[in-house]
Amino acid sequence: MFGKRRKAFLVSAALVGGALLMTACQDTEDGAAPSVSATDVPAADVSGADASKGADKGAEQGADKGSDAKDGGSAEGSGADAGDGTKVPVQQACGANDISWSTRSESQAGGYILIMAKAKQGITCILPAALPTVAFGSDGTEAGPAEQSVGDPVTLSGATTAYAGVNPKTTNTDGGKELDSIIVGVGNEDPDPVSLEVGTITVDKPVVTNWHTAPADAVPSA
């Protein structure tokens, strides 16, 4: 009796085991992969990725700030060093094209032409301690010095005006050239001299003064 029961139990166990084996094989053949949760990822991998992204972002921000500082330093660093670390604007020598020119006729000293020079808006420049270059006619006759010594340089800016006086005729003869304009430059090397209308004048051995800051000081003498 016991033998029959044991045989029936073994048959039942074999049937159950076969069914389980067939189920496992079917799951494997269907290609289902075991799922992995986020907690299964090693913490070192997650933190390493975040650290890498943070380093890249920090490097980009640092490069941007460095570029901004370089650009700002270039703009703010212009000018000459005053000796205490501060910067002061570098002033340039005047050229004829930096200046607004005008003239007027004066009756003193037998008559002369007063030249007036002001810096154009936004310009600061220096007239050198030398005669202005004043030429007459197509032959380029130049005015000689009307003073014995060289004057001081004049800084032109804003409303500051420099004056020079021209005597176009210093001789007592009747000769001379009849002209109606003069050519003025800041020194003989000025690349942009200007032509100024002065009305009809007679030119014979002309002279010109240095630059002055007061018109009364710019009266020429022979």
Rosetta silent file (secondary structure, phi, psi, omega in degrees, C-alpha in Angstrom):
SEQUENCE: MFGKRRKAFLVSAALVGGALLMTACQDTEDGAAPSVSATDVPAADVSGADASKGADKGAEQGADKGSDAKDGGSAEGSGADAGDGTKVPVQQACGANDISWSTRSESQAGGYILIMAKAKQGITCILPAALPTVAFGSDGTEAGPAEQSVGDPVTLSGATTAYAGVNPKTTNTDGGKELDSIIVGVGNEDPDPVSLEVGTITVDKPVVTNWHTAPADAVPSA
SCORE:     score description
SCORE:     0.000 S_00000001
   1 L     0.000  -48.181  178.947    0.000    0.000    0.000 S_00000001
   2 H   -59.390  -36.829 -179.374    2.779    2.338    1.029 S_00000001
   3 H   -65.183  -37.307 -179.956    4.590    1.555   -2.227 S_00000001
   4 H   -67.162  -42.107  179.574    1.612    2.610   -4.346 S_00000001
   5 H   -63.635  -40.494 -179.103    1.266    5.933   -2.510 S_00000001
   6 H   -63.700  -39.389 -179.616    4.994    6.686   -2.886 S_00000001
   7 H   -66.916  -40.599  178.788    4.834    5.986   -6.603 S_00000001
   8 H   -65.146  -38.262  179.266    1.843    8.313   -7.032 S_00000001
   9 H   -63.927  -41.640 -179.181    3.673   11.109   -5.118 S_00000001
  10 H   -65.526  -37.701  178.841    6.763   10.803   -7.313 S_00000001
  11 H   -65.532  -41.689  178.983    4.627   11.031  -10.447 S_00000001
  12 H   -63.790  -43.281  179.894    2.906   14.181   -9.169 S_00000001
  13 H   -61.880  -38.820 -179.903    6.235   15.816   -8.239 S_00000001
  14 H   -65.464  -39.773  178.784    7.614   15.058  -11.696 S_00000001
  15 H   -64.949  -44.209  179.176    4.608   16.693  -13.343 S_00000001
  16 H   -63.790  -43.901  179.814    4.878   19.835  -11.214 S_00000001
  17 H   -62.299  -39.140  178.795    8.637   20.112  -11.797 S_00000001
  18 H   -65.633  -39.388  178.370    8.171   19.811  -15.542 S_00000001
  19 H   -63.030  -44.159  178.694    5.581   22.563  -15.577 S_00000001
  20 H   -62.223  -40.560 -179.361    7.881   24.936  -13.659 S_00000001
  21 H   -64.594  -38.913  179.653   10.784   24.153  -15.986 S_00000001
  22 H   -66.660  -38.150  178.453    8.675   24.908  -19.060 S_00000001
  23 H   -63.704  -43.087  179.613    7.585   28.298  -17.566 S_00000001
  24 H   -64.028  -41.887 -179.657   11.194   29.322  -16.887 S_00000001
  25 H   -65.670  -39.215  179.859   12.286   28.370  -20.375 S_00000001
  26 H   -63.889  -41.136  178.113    9.393   30.350  -21.939 S_00000001
  27 H   -61.977  -39.029 -178.139   10.349   33.538  -20.001 S_00000001
  28 H   -70.261  -39.851 -178.876   13.962   33.236  -21.151 S_00000001
  29 H   -69.616  -31.564  178.157   13.025   32.695  -24.776 S_00000001
  30 L   -68.229   -9.509  174.945   10.716   35.740  -24.799 S_00000001
  31 L    82.309   14.743  179.976   13.839   37.849  -24.131 S_00000001
  32 L   -69.493  126.070 -179.022   12.636   39.495  -20.920 S_00000001
  33 L   -98.558  147.760  177.999   15.619   41.015  -19.165 S_00000001
  34 L   -65.624  136.756 -179.341   15.787   41.450  -15.437 S_00000001
  35 L   -79.054  150.019  179.654   14.995   45.018  -14.408 S_00000001
  36 L  -122.603  124.690  179.683   17.559   47.128  -12.571 S_00000001
  37 L   -83.494  165.326  179.937   16.438   49.871  -10.193 S_00000001
  38 H   -61.897  -26.376 -179.033   18.223   53.205   -9.673 S_00000001
  39 H   -72.485  -17.062  178.537   19.418   51.960   -6.326 S_00000001
  40 H   -77.427  -14.931 -179.703   21.399   49.230   -8.109 S_00000001
  41 L   -77.316  131.561 -179.045   23.680   51.902   -9.796 S_00000001
  42 L   -59.519  136.395 -178.988   26.866   52.439   -7.789 S_00000001
  43 H   -59.973  -31.922 -178.832   26.829   55.765   -5.962 S_00000001
  44 H   -63.122  -36.735 -179.495   30.360   56.535   -7.202 S_00000001
  45 H   -67.646  -42.132 -179.220   29.166   56.534  -10.841 S_00000001
  46 H   -65.167  -49.206 -178.524   26.318   58.981  -10.171 S_00000001
  47 H   -65.521  -33.670  179.155   28.390   61.404   -8.142 S_00000001
  48 H   -65.315  -40.725  178.478   31.240   61.232  -10.670 S_00000001
  49 H   -64.111  -44.621  179.137   28.956   62.281  -13.543 S_00000001
  50 H   -63.188  -40.228  179.819   27.580   65.193  -11.531 S_00000001
  51 H   -65.096  -38.481  179.108   31.075   66.301  -10.541 S_00000001
  52 H   -63.773  -44.057  178.681   32.245   66.176  -14.162 S_00000001
  53 H   -63.158  -41.478  179.825   29.326   68.368  -15.297 S_00000001
  54 H   -63.533  -38.539  179.403   30.000   70.825  -12.454 S_00000001
  55 H   -66.018  -41.800  179.087   33.687   71.067  -13.362 S_00000001
  56 H   -63.244  -43.175 -179.858   32.872   71.756  -17.015 S_00000001
  57 H   -63.689  -42.201  178.999   30.370   74.503  -16.072 S_00000001
  58 H   -63.186  -38.854  179.330   32.851   76.077  -13.652 S_00000001
  59 H   -64.277  -40.917  179.578   35.576   76.104  -16.323 S_00000001
  60 H   -65.189  -43.037  179.101   33.246   77.832  -18.801 S_00000001
  61 H   -63.768  -41.007  179.171   32.243   80.491  -16.253 S_00000001
  62 H   -63.348  -39.156  178.796   35.859   81.071  -15.325 S_00000001
  63 H   -65.219  -40.198  179.026   36.827   81.529  -18.984 S_00000001
  64 H   -63.412  -45.041  179.951   34.000   84.039  -19.481 S_00000001
  65 H   -64.094  -38.839  178.562   35.049   86.081  -16.436 S_00000001
  66 H   -63.138  -40.191  178.823   38.668   86.021  -17.549 S_00000001
  67 H   -64.691  -42.389  179.249   37.670   87.299  -20.975 S_00000001
  68 H   -62.693  -41.888 -179.068   35.569   90.091  -19.424 S_00000001
  69 H   -64.758  -38.286  179.366   38.414   91.149  -17.164 S_00000001
  70 H   -65.270  -44.048  179.759   40.823   91.251  -20.078 S_00000001
  71 H   -64.446  -44.054  179.785   38.466   93.351  -22.160 S_00000001
  72 H   -63.366  -38.788 -179.791   37.752   95.738  -19.292 S_00000001
  73 H   -65.202  -35.360  179.675   41.455   96.098  -18.526 S_00000001
  74 H   -65.531  -40.050 -177.903   42.194   97.000  -22.121 S_00000001
  75 H   -72.996  -38.597 -174.590   39.584   99.779  -22.124 S_00000001
  76 H   -85.739  -11.957 -173.581   40.481  101.152  -18.697 S_00000001
  77 L   -92.788    7.642 -177.846   44.233  100.878  -19.080 S_00000001
  78 L   -77.441  153.444  178.795   44.692  103.500  -21.780 S_00000001
  79 L   109.219  176.885 -178.858   46.672  106.650  -21.081 S_00000001
  80 E   -95.769  151.110  179.267   49.962  107.488  -19.430 S_00000001
  81 E   -77.532  126.043 -178.834   50.933  106.500  -15.876 S_00000001
  82 L   -80.422   -4.678  179.108   50.817  109.534  -13.556 S_00000001
  83 L   104.542  -18.416  179.214   53.272  107.855  -11.157 S_00000001
  84 L  -115.154   18.908  179.264   50.729  106.852   -8.516 S_00000001
  85 L    92.346  -11.397  179.046   49.038  104.100  -10.500 S_00000001
  86 L   -88.159  160.748 -179.550   46.387  106.336  -12.070 S_00000001
  87 E  -108.930  140.114  176.123   46.045  106.987  -15.792 S_00000001
  88 E  -123.399  145.752 -179.461   45.941  110.390  -17.443 S_00000001
  89 L   -61.065  141.917  176.884   44.954  111.104  -21.078 S_00000001
  90 L   -87.230  120.293 -178.796   47.830  111.427  -23.514 S_00000001
  91 L   -86.445  145.506 -177.290   47.652  114.822  -25.253 S_00000001
  92 E  -108.476  159.800  173.142   48.570  115.098  -28.898 S_00000001
  93 E   -74.144  143.463 -179.590   50.187  117.835  -30.929 S_00000001
  94 L   -70.802  144.660  165.062   47.713  119.872  -32.933 S_00000001
  95 L  -115.572  163.059 -178.293   47.377  119.488  -36.675 S_00000001
  96 H   -58.363  -31.518 -178.622   45.587  122.010  -38.854 S_00000001
  97 H   -80.525   -2.050  174.127   42.622  119.635  -39.205 S_00000001
  98 H   -89.409   -4.884 -166.105   42.175  119.555  -35.384 S_00000001
  99 E  -119.058  143.122  168.094   41.479  123.287  -35.330 S_00000001
 100 E   -93.873  119.448 -173.050   38.602  125.638  -36.145 S_00000001
 101 E  -103.407  149.832  170.898   40.244  128.624  -37.883 S_00000001
 102 E  -155.544  160.704  178.621   39.145  132.238  -38.323 S_00000001
 103 E  -138.947  160.577  170.002   40.769  135.565  -39.214 S_00000001
 104 E  -153.730  152.219  179.963   40.037  139.268  -38.954 S_00000001
 105 E   -86.709  136.534  177.825   41.782  142.428  -40.131 S_00000001
 106 E  -120.671  153.434 -175.521   43.271  144.764  -37.515 S_00000001
 107 L  -100.076  -10.935 -179.169   44.446  148.357  -37.971 S_00000001
 108 H   -65.597  157.046  175.231   47.239  148.497  -35.382 S_00000001
 109 H    53.818   37.101  178.271   50.893  148.605  -36.429 S_00000001
 110 H    82.030    3.615  179.287   49.987  149.718  -39.935 S_00000001
 111 L   102.434  131.796  178.071   47.453  146.914  -40.369 S_00000001
 112 E  -155.944  172.721  179.073   47.768  143.156  -39.921 S_00000001
 113 E  -108.751  125.368  177.047   45.779  139.928  -40.015 S_00000001
 114 E   -95.688  120.906  176.476   44.855  138.249  -36.722 S_00000001
 115 E   -95.918  131.469  179.723   44.682  134.450  -36.963 S_00000001
 116 E  -119.759  132.448 -176.456   42.500  132.723  -34.331 S_00000001
 117 E  -127.970  126.165  174.877   42.709  128.996  -33.579 S_00000001
 118 E  -129.112  144.350  177.374   40.360  126.914  -31.412 S_00000001
 119 E   -67.895  142.246  174.525   40.289  123.125  -31.005 S_00000001
 120 L   -65.002  159.673 -176.327   37.360  121.375  -32.618 S_00000001
 121 L   -55.968  131.705  178.101   34.738  119.935  -30.297 S_00000001
 122 L    84.732   -0.775 -177.257   36.004  116.988  -28.267 S_00000001
 123 L  -109.688  136.702  169.119   39.683  117.599  -29.128 S_00000001
 124 L  -123.407  123.808 -178.416   42.502  118.617  -26.790 S_00000001
 125 E  -149.242  169.017 -173.808   45.831  119.271  -28.470 S_00000001
 126 E  -118.150  125.863  169.771   48.995  121.340  -28.085 S_00000001
 127 E   -81.656  126.471 -175.897   50.290  124.062  -30.360 S_00000001
 128 L   -70.454  161.741  177.699   54.087  123.818  -30.219 S_00000001
 129 L   -78.026   71.904 -178.416   56.369  126.630  -29.120 S_00000001
 130 L  -156.204  163.760  178.441   57.144  127.583  -32.711 S_00000001
 131 L   -64.855  142.262  166.263   55.918  129.930  -35.404 S_00000001
 132 L   -65.938  149.455  176.171   52.790  128.977  -37.274 S_00000001
 133 E   -86.949  117.080 -179.933   53.562  128.262  -40.907 S_00000001
 134 E  -124.287  120.459 -177.790   51.951  130.978  -43.034 S_00000001
 135 E  -120.841  154.149 -176.274   52.439  130.906  -46.808 S_00000001
 136 E  -129.927  136.715  169.867   51.260  133.273  -49.551 S_00000001
 137 L    71.867  173.677 -178.149   50.546  132.795  -53.236 S_00000001
 138 L   -69.481  -19.511  179.954   51.321  130.030  -55.677 S_00000001
 139 L   -86.881   -3.510  174.828   55.054  130.444  -55.101 S_00000001
 140 L    72.191   28.198  175.919   54.688  129.521  -51.410 S_00000001
 141 E   -55.851  127.707 -178.094   56.305  132.648  -49.949 S_00000001
 142 E  -104.883  149.188  176.922   56.486  132.079  -46.170 S_00000001
 143 L   -78.050  137.425  176.271   56.206  134.619  -43.364 S_00000001
 144 E   -86.766  178.792 -178.414   59.324  135.126  -41.268 S_00000001
 145 E   -73.785  137.187  175.327   59.442  135.644  -37.471 S_00000001
 146 L   -98.899   -3.582 -179.416   58.039  138.861  -36.038 S_00000001
 147 L  -126.655  156.238 -175.551   59.485  138.163  -32.565 S_00000001
 148 L   -80.686  -25.366 -177.316   63.014  137.637  -31.324 S_00000001
 149 L  -128.546  160.419  179.800   62.319  134.568  -29.181 S_00000001
 150 L   -79.013  140.879  179.929   60.132  131.482  -29.359 S_00000001
 151 L   -82.396 -169.185  179.721   56.925  131.555  -27.300 S_00000001
 152 L   -92.206  154.121  174.203   55.371  128.961  -25.020 S_00000001
 153 L   -66.428  151.909 -178.979   53.284  125.986  -26.198 S_00000001
 154 E  -123.356  125.757  176.661   49.529  126.520  -26.013 S_00000001
 155 E   -89.618  121.882  179.213   47.061  123.785  -25.061 S_00000001
 156 E   -99.223  128.562  176.689   43.825  124.102  -27.011 S_00000001
 157 L  -167.087  140.141  178.178   40.634  122.698  -25.516 S_00000001
 158 L    61.796 -126.473 -175.903   37.095  123.945  -25.166 S_00000001
 159 L   -88.038   -1.284 -179.314   36.864  127.736  -25.427 S_00000001
 160 L   -62.485  133.415 -179.790   40.633  128.355  -25.293 S_00000001
 161 E  -123.732  138.487  174.053   41.796  130.397  -28.296 S_00000001
 162 E  -107.817  145.170 -175.906   45.313  130.936  -29.602 S_00000001
 163 E  -125.770  141.231  171.793   46.220  134.072  -31.575 S_00000001
 164 E  -139.256  140.334 -179.488   48.950  134.859  -34.084 S_00000001
 165 E  -107.602  136.011 -179.096   49.413  138.133  -35.979 S_00000001
 166 E  -118.045  123.383  170.504   50.527  138.358  -39.612 S_00000001
 167 E  -101.593  109.134 -173.773   51.929  141.499  -41.208 S_00000001
 168 L   -75.251  -17.886 -176.802   51.801  140.736  -44.950 S_00000001
 169 E  -141.213  113.580 -178.802   53.934  143.723  -45.999 S_00000001
 170 L  -108.089    0.755 -179.345   56.893  145.039  -44.046 S_00000001
 171 L   -95.122  161.498  178.978   58.544  147.074  -46.825 S_00000001
 172 L  -100.725    9.451  179.901   58.007  150.739  -47.653 S_00000001
 173 L   -88.548  173.588  179.250   58.019  150.220  -51.404 S_00000001
 174 L   -89.874   -4.572 -177.009   55.063  150.021  -53.745 S_00000001
 175 L   -76.697  175.261  177.419   55.861  146.484  -54.882 S_00000001
 176 L   135.693  170.330  179.394   54.283  143.244  -53.727 S_00000001
 177 E  -102.431  136.904  177.146   51.773  140.590  -54.730 S_00000001
 178 E   -91.162  117.971 -177.221   48.031  141.155  -54.530 S_00000001
 179 E  -134.597  166.206  178.955   46.366  138.155  -52.862 S_00000001
 180 E  -130.854   11.087  177.136   43.110  137.329  -51.071 S_00000001
 181 E  -152.874  161.184  175.677   43.985  134.226  -49.015 S_00000001
 182 E  -129.325  155.352  176.891   46.738  132.720  -46.877 S_00000001
 183 E  -106.217  125.179 -176.589   47.825  129.112  -46.260 S_00000001
 184 E  -122.890  135.817  175.339   48.242  128.196  -42.565 S_00000001
 185 E  -141.303  163.834  176.309   49.720  125.055  -41.033 S_00000001
 186 L   -94.366   87.552 -176.505   51.060  123.912  -37.658 S_00000001
 187 L    84.851  163.027 -176.854   54.730  123.691  -38.592 S_00000001
 188 L   -69.053  -19.358 -176.742   56.292  122.925  -41.953 S_00000001
 189 L   -95.800    5.501 -179.830   55.457  119.203  -41.679 S_00000001
 190 L   -63.112  122.073 -176.425   51.711  119.667  -41.222 S_00000001
 191 L   -78.709  -12.194 -174.686   50.083  117.345  -43.823 S_00000001
 192 L  -131.101   59.935  177.636   46.770  119.243  -43.894 S_00000001
 193 L   -63.489  158.099 -177.198   47.351  123.029  -44.096 S_00000001
 194 E  -117.944  152.661  175.805   44.254  125.178  -44.583 S_00000001
 195 E  -101.313  127.343 -178.137   43.453  128.091  -46.882 S_00000001
 196 E  -118.323  130.275  177.437   41.919  131.120  -45.131 S_00000001
 197 E   -75.059  133.838 -177.511   40.188  133.985  -46.889 S_00000001
 198 E  -131.238    4.389 -173.827   41.564  137.365  -45.758 S_00000001
 199 E    80.624  179.165 -176.560   40.346  139.846  -48.368 S_00000001
 200 E   -75.759  126.058  178.522   42.705  141.626  -50.771 S_00000001
 201 E  -133.716  156.841  172.970   46.195  142.138  -49.316 S_00000001
 202 E  -105.268  128.295 -174.715   49.576  143.157  -50.645 S_00000001
 203 E  -112.708  124.898  175.672   52.332  140.741  -49.728 S_00000001
 204 E  -158.415  111.732 -177.048   55.994  141.715  -49.513 S_00000001
 205 L    50.485   63.032 -177.555   58.388  140.195  -46.953 S_00000001
 206 L   -72.580  157.297  175.334   55.616  139.101  -44.536 S_00000001
 207 E  -134.525  158.853  179.135   56.165  138.267  -40.838 S_00000001
 208 E  -141.813  146.718  178.892   54.132  136.338  -38.238 S_00000001
 209 L   -84.948  172.273  169.069   54.157  136.196  -34.430 S_00000001
 210 L   -70.341  175.226  173.024   54.270  133.166  -32.153 S_00000001
 211 L   -76.193  138.485  178.080   51.050  131.757  -30.733 S_00000001
 212 E  -134.142  158.227  178.450   49.618  133.745  -27.817 S_00000001
 213 L   -95.308   -4.022  175.964   46.616  133.335  -25.526 S_00000001
 214 L  -126.556  132.292 -177.566   45.772  137.073  -25.618 S_00000001
 215 H   -62.864  -29.625  179.967   45.142  138.939  -28.899 S_00000001
 216 H   -65.515  -22.677  179.668   46.989  142.046  -27.647 S_00000001
 217 H   -85.081   -6.669 -175.205   50.208  139.993  -27.495 S_00000001
 218 H  -104.669   26.066  176.777   49.892  138.950  -31.144 S_00000001
 219 L   -83.747  118.646 -176.582   50.490  142.396  -32.724 S_00000001
 220 L   -81.360  151.196  172.426   53.354  141.945  -35.234 S_00000001
 221 L  -125.698  156.458 -176.979   56.177  144.373  -35.757 S_00000001
 222 L   -67.684    0.000    0.000   58.545  144.598  -38.718 S_00000001
